[in-house]
Amino acid sequence: MNDLQTVNTLKGLVIDAVHKAKSGHPGGAMSSMDYAYLLFTEYLKFDPSNTKWLGRDRFILSAGHESMLAYSLLHYIGWLEMDDLKLFRQMKSRTPGHPENFMTPGIECTTGPLGQGAAMSVGFAIASRHQEAALDQNLFRHKTYVLLGDGCMQEDITLGAASLAGHLKLDQLVWYYDQNHVQIAGTIDRVASDDYKKVFEGMQWEVLEVNAHDHAALRKVLDHAQTKRNRPLLIIGDSKMANGAFSMEGSNETHGSPLPAEERLKTRAKLGLPADQDFHVPPESYKHFRRNFDKRRAEADAWQKDFDLKSKDAAFKAKFAAFYETSSYPDLPQVTWPIGKPVATRNAFGDIIELWADHIPNFIGGSADLDGSNMTEQFVEKVGDFQADSPLNRNLAFGVREFPMSAISNGLALHGGMIPFDATFLAFADYSRAALRLGAIQRCRVIHEFSHDSFFLGEDGPTHQPVEQVMSLRLIPNFYVMRPADAHETQVMMDVAINLTESPSAICLTRQKLPLLHLDLKTISQARFGAYAVLDCDAPEVVILATGSEVSLALTAAQALSKLKIKVVSMPCWELFLEQPKSYQDAVLSPKCLKRVSIEAGTTTGWQKFTGMNGLNIGLDHFGDSGPAEDLAREYGFTPDQVVASIKKYLEE
């Protein structure tokens, strides 16, 4: 058994699994297989006996539609059974249509939305570089290999992430671009004529070009990838779509569909596979693939001995535990704010992360060029910018790259040992949205700070004033959207967010200063349940539900309506509230009271879940205007007098 025969057998698994599933993407997997085979058999550092070995190199399939390429390789390692391959794309199988990190051993991150795997790999590389500096260079210097396709290159997120990776000189990052010149709708020359060698060299990458089916040439570039460099490496593999197919090499019809029946049989024959046995792998093929497994196990054993030796040092042991053995933070120190002094919740966030920087050594993140607006400047001053020559520092200057920023943050979380946050304006959450969604799918603990959370932003106008964003973010499953009412609620929400070990969160914060709630901290701590009464009474005639800056507005309006029995509820997080027992929900919502009002400076669609179809929903169902915040409040009905008038009219109906 030789290399070519093993590659052909791997291609046969791809072809057969896609055929059995009646769907899938065989062409790209066939064009990439020569490189992937050599990487896995001769270069990728992993422990065949332990999918989670910390010293492993990471492999990310950014071209996630080529999932059967990954599954066939994982089967050859021994991490997937043949029956898993036969269940490709079936319900609850370990071989879903696109790689999912919680479904399949050996899959580092969920990919499929093109370009996000490439961006997440930058987070992996940053995590590795930082842990080299903070923990140990020998133990934590591993490489991150990424396989990209033409679609990844066309998604702008790839170039945004690559720009930052080049600037940071992330030399342990190796991208392989399978340039097969074909995508679903046709050939690449219909839509692009980019010279990626020039593009990436301009972004401070080293670029090598290679014949993607020449094993000697591939080994040469992979040998070079092992050398010490001062920049990331892009390998451009000039390949043939569906390489090895009988008559459909180079055809876009192989991209997203099984090979036609006759083409499949003739291709299998061309590859030297038996006509009467699908999913055929001779024993000697496994043996050839695993020829370096003893070496890999020896490397893992040597790593473990080095780790055990270094763990005898108390300082190293404590640092490692902080990074890898601490998942919850029940006793973080609390910030205190002067009574009676209004505080913008974005400022409270800045105070909190500055304090946390001293107590969570693996807390890392930054802003999309909005340090002074997102209030991350204090964090920057304390921990310094992570740069090529200062990898021990923990502030990430993301630049104006919201989508790459949030995908990179997902990568930091998935690498392990890091707790990331990122920050921008709430209106720009839409730039990050695809990464927020993928982070929720992957169960990434990432805190996304979104400041300037309403029309009270003022003069910047409708382009920067979020209207639909908060409600839109609430639609994402496994994603916690928090809009605290004051500085103390912000701290409660941040405590919750840091302990959401399998979920991302968004904390939406004000630019304008808000009064501190006149409640004791024990009462405010109930915010962790998602909603609680900030003004209570027995048998209320009206229940007012509010979030964020509108909680103080609701309290002022309730005071003006003192002749009525009014209950005011702060509801900083719907998701947390809906997780509570029905008894708690009823205690907060007072279901016998049928007059309910919601107040939130955003779209009202969705509040009916709590107010009912006959409730009053005070909000903003249109875009804003450019003007002073106080003028906008009057224009949109958000002054205390206007809210009082609206509630009186509602009660009279």
LUMPA-424584 format. One record per residue (C-alpha): x, y, z. Coordinates in steps of 0.5 Angstrom, whole numbers, plus 500, padded with zeros to 3 digits. Example, Ala and Ser with C-alpha at 12.3 -4.5 7.8 and 13.67 -1.06 7.14 Angstrom:
<atoms>
525491516/527498514/
</atoms>
This chain:
<atoms>
500500500/503507498/501514499/497514492/493508494/491511501/489518498/485514493/481510498/480516503/477519496/473513496/470514503/468521501/465519494/461513498/458517504/456523499/452518495/449514501/447520504/444523497/447530499/454533500/460536497/465531494/469535489/473540494/474534499/477530493/481536491/484538498/485530500/493530498/495536502/490533508/493526507/500529508/499534513/495528518/500523517/507526517/506533520/500534524/502534532/496530535/496524540/492518537/489516544/487523546/483527542/483533547/491533548/493540550/499540546/496538540/496542533/489544531/486543524/480547522/476546516/474553514/471550508/466546512/462543506/468539505/466535512/467528509/475530508/475531515/471525517/475520513/481522516/478522523/476515521/483513519/486515526/481511529/476517532/470515528/467508526/466506519/458506521/459513523/461515516/455511513/451515517/453522514/448527514/443523518/440525524/444525531/450522527/457524529/458526522/453532520/453535514/458541516/463539522/460541529/465541535/460538540/458532535/465529533/471528536/477531533/473537530/476543533/470548531/464548527/464551520/460551514/459559514/465560509/471564512/469564519/473558520/479562518/477568523/477563528/483560527/486567529/483567535/486560536/493563534/493568539/491564545/497559543/501565543/499568549/499562553/506561551/508567554/504566560/505559562/510556558/513556551/515549550/508546552/504551549/507553542/503549537/501550530/494552527/493549520/487551516/484549510/480554506/477554499/475559494/469561498/473563504/477567500/471571497/468572504/471579507/471576514/477572511/481578509/479582515/482576520/488575516/490583516/490582524/494576524/499579519/500585523/501580530/506576526/502570528/507565525/504559528/498560523/499556517/493557512/492552506/488555500/485549496/485554489/481549485/478555481/471552481/465554486/458552486/455556480/461556476/468557475/472563479/474567473/466569473/467573479/474574481/481575479/485577485/492575486/492572493/499572493/500579492/494581497/497576503/504579502/501586503/498584509/505581512/504574510/509569507/506566501/508559498/505557491/505549490/502544485/496541490/497534487/505533487/507530494/514532493/512539492/507539498/512536503/517541501/512547503/510543509/517542511/518550511/512551515/516547521/521552521/521558525/518564521/516571523/510571520/504567518/504562512/499562506/500556502/496556495/495549492/493549485/488544485/483540480/476540483/474533484/481531482/481523480/474523478/473519471/470525467/468530471/475533474/474541474/466541474/462545478/457540478/461536483/462542488/455541492/452534489/454527489/457524483/452521478/451514479/455512473/461517474/461514481/462507479/467509473/471514478/471508484/474504478/479509476/481510483/483502484/477501489/473494488/466495484/463490489/464494496/463501498/466504504/472499502/479500506/484495506/487493513/494495510/491502508/490504516/497501517/500506512/496512514/498510522/506509520/508515525/503514530/508511535/512517534/506522535/505518542/512519544/511526543/505526547/508522552/514527552/510533553/506530559/513528562/515536561/508538564/509534570/516536571/514543571/507542575/512541581/513548581/508552585/507558581/506554574/501550577/497556580/498559573/495553569/490552574/487559573/487558565/485551565/482548571/477554573/471554570/466558575/467565579/463565584/467570589/469576584/470582588/465587587/466595585/462600589/459606586/458613590/451613592/447618589/452619583/449617576/453612572/453610565/452603565/458603559/462606565/460601570/463595565/469599564/470599572/468592572/473589567/479593570/478590577/477583574/483584570/487583577/483576578/482573572/489572569/486569562/481574561/482577554/479582549/478589546/474593542/473595535/477601535/472604540/476604546/474610549/467609547/466602550/470604556/475599555/481604556/482602563/483595561/488597556/492601561/492595566/494590561/497593555/496591548/497584545/502585540/507581536/513583541/508583547/504577547/503577555/499583554/491582554/488587550/486586543/486592539/481589534/481595529/475597525/473589524/467587528/465581524/472578525/473581532/467576534/469570530/476571533/473571540/470565538/476562537/479564543/474561547/474554543/482554544/481553551/484556557/481563555/475567557/474573551/470579551/469584545/466591544/463595539/456599539/450596539/448598532/454594529/452588532/449586526/456586523/458581528/451577528/453571524/459570529/454571535/450566532/456561530/458562537/452560540/451554536/458552539/457554546/462559546/463563553/464570550/462576553/460581547/459588550/455593546/455600548/450606546/444602546/439606544/437613541/439616547/446616543/443622540/447627535/450621531/443619528/439613525/445610523/448609530/442609534/440601535/432600534/431593532/438590535/436588542/430584540/433581534/439578538/434575543/432571537/438567537/438561541/443559547/445567547/443571553/442578552/442583558/440590558/442592565/438598569/444601573/451600575/449595580/445591575/451591570/455588575/450582577/449581569/457581568/457576574/452571570/456572564/462570566/459564569/455562563/460556561/457554555/453560552/455567549/452573552/451580550/451586555/447592552/450599555/448606556/452612553/448616558/448616566/443613569/441614577/443608581/437604583/434606591/435598593/439594597/444590593/441584596/435586592/438588586/442581586/435578584/437581577/441574576/434571575/433575569/427580572/425582579/420587582/424594583/417597586/412592589/405592591/400587593/395586588/397591583/393595578/398596573/405592572/410596568/416592565/422595563/430594561/436598561/435606562/427605561/427602568/429609572/423612567/418607569/420608576/419616575/412615572/410610577/411615582/407620578/401615578/402614586/394614586/395607583/397600585/403600580/409594580/415596576/419590574/426591571/427585566/435585564/435578561/429575558/433568557/435568564/427570566/424564562/429559565/426560572/420556575/413558573/412560580/418565580/415568574/408568576/411572583/414577578/409578573/403578577/399574572/392576575/394583573/391584566/394591565/401591563/406596560/413595557/418600556/424599552/427604547/427599541/422595537/416593541/415587537/416581542/414584548/407581547/410575550/409578557/404584556/399580552/396582546/392588550/398590553/401597552/408597549/412603549/418603544/421605538/418602531/422607527/429609525/431615529/434622528/440626529/439631535/440632542/438626546/433630550/430633544/429625541/426623548/420628547/419627540/419619541/414620547/420618552/419623558/416622564/410626563/409623556/409616559/404618564/400620559/400614555/399609561/393614563/390613556/391606556/388605563/382609560/381604554/
</atoms>
